[in-house]
Amino acid sequence: MNELTVHCVVTGSATTVAVAGRVSAQQCRMLREALEMAGRMRGYGPIVVDLAHVRYLSAAAVLILRRAADQARQARRDLTRESIERT
């Protein structure tokens, strides 16, 4: 499965970014744009990044997640993650 899917959903007080598949360096733009969208969907409350169905996470993707966490902290929001599932 080389396909990457990313969905942003507002549930309760949180905005969730659900990621599935492989997040290669070439696909990082999709992840970054989804995280930016999550920040705009609701200007308050936590952002949860669900990585439970990610099969591969590139170093570039980790950097994007780190920058998103820094931006959330500056906006006084929490950015948390769900674990990567191990098979």
Beta strands, then each sheet from edge to edge (+ up, - down):
strand 1: 4-11
strand 2: 14-23
strand 3: 47-57
strand 4: 79-82
sheet 1: 1+ 2- 3- 4-
end
